[in-house]
Amino acid sequence: MATVDNATESGSITLTRLGSSAPLWGGLGVLAFSVSLPATRRAVEDLDPTIVGLGRALVAAVLAAALLALRREPLPARADLARFAVIGAGVVIGFPIFSTLALRDLASAHASVIVGLLPAATAALAVARAGERPGRGFWLSALAGLIAVLAFAATQGATGLATADVYVLAAVALAGLGYAEGGAMSRRYGGWQTICWALVLTAPAIAPFVAVAVAREGLQADAGAWLGFAYVALFSMFLGFFAWYRGLALGGVARIGQLQLAQPVLTLVWAALLLGEEITVATVVAALAVLACVGATQRARVRVSRP
């Protein structure tokens, strides 16, 4: 469990040292998400981007509805519905559809280095959405990690901003919003309940678009494409969030969000194993730098406003 120091004068609490549980849950989420880009890349080779990007959310929503019904979870408070809409816009619709559109033209390795900006986006949005106030040491560590990610992008040949690059940047911004809001809501509802309600409440808005795409493009695809789709539906869109939102709720959105600095490196490893992309010496160097920055952010102090 986290140890908590009261700060009566400022009306806030300070999360100091965490036990192993929050980084562990966050790390499991990052591990699940690290396969998302290669799996999406494989799926979109044969399937329409709308089917891959939004259809996976529909599959996950069916599973979420079944789980919520089985556990007889109470409905969210009406006042919180707008916040669940923010989560849905960010991680159920925004990141999946924009990353899928980008991966029609980009290799997953290229996209992964841009997704490396996600921890910085999450931390910045956590200030506004989750009531967190990271200290100077945190921001310095996060900045160092961001510089490492950008240097890593340069070694991978990511030059200029094509339309696909803009799609990835949009995906990063929306995911950061969804992570920050979801982490804050997970303190109230729990990690798996938060993503399940976000999926169920968002499903009616995306179902018509998926239906039109299926009617227009069909569902013809090889086994590899369907395997990639199954992964992003079950793990990227559903089970991965169980661990991720629990980690954010326990350890703070800004700090645990920095664990995703390791995601580009992990994604490149999966891209090499699953798609045959090459791992260079620069990958190893960047991995060591990024992981060092992750460790530094985990030791930094983060102030969280009282609920």
SULWOGI-V120999 format. One record per backbone hydrogen bond with DSSP energy under -1.0 kcal/mol. CO is the residue of the C=O (numbers start at 1). NH is the residue of the N-H. Records with the same first field share a line. If there is no record, write none. Layout:
CO=NH, NH
//
This chain:
3=16
5=14
7=11, 12
11=306
12=7
13=304
14=5
15=302
17=3
20=24
21=25
22=26
23=27
24=28
25=29
26=30
27=31
28=32
29=33
30=34
33=36
35=39
36=40
37=41
38=42
39=43
40=44
43=46, 47
48=52
49=53
50=54, 55
54=58
55=59
56=60
57=61
58=62
59=63
60=64
61=65
62=66
63=67
64=68
65=69
66=70
67=71
68=73
77=80
78=81
80=84
81=85
82=86
83=87
84=88
85=89
86=90
87=91
88=92, 93
89=94
90=95
93=97
94=98
95=99
96=100
97=101
98=102
99=103
102=105, 106
107=111
108=112
109=113
111=115
114=117
115=118
117=121
118=122
119=123
120=124
121=125
122=126
123=127
125=129
126=130, 132
131=305
133=303
135=139
136=140
137=141
138=142
139=143
140=144
141=145
142=146
143=147
144=148
145=149
146=150
147=151
148=152
149=153
150=154
151=155
153=158
154=157
157=159
162=166
163=167
164=168
165=169
166=170
167=171
168=172
169=173
170=174
171=175
172=176
173=177
174=178
175=179
176=180
177=181
178=182
179=183
180=184
181=185
182=186
185=188, 189
186=190
190=194
191=195
192=196
193=197
194=198
195=199
196=200
197=201
198=202
199=203
202=205, 206
203=207
206=210
207=211
208=212
209=213
210=214
211=215
212=216
213=217
214=218
222=226
223=227
224=228
225=229
226=230
227=231
228=232
229=233
230=234
231=235, 236
232=237
234=239
235=240
239=243
240=244
241=245
242=246
243=247
244=248
245=249
246=250
247=251
248=252
252=256
253=257
255=258
256=259
257=260
258=261
259=262
260=263
262=266
263=267
264=268
265=269
266=270
267=271
268=272
269=273
270=274
271=275, 277
280=284
281=285
282=286
283=287
284=288
285=289
286=290
287=291
288=292
289=293
290=294
291=295
292=296
293=297
294=298
301=135
302=15
303=133
304=13
//
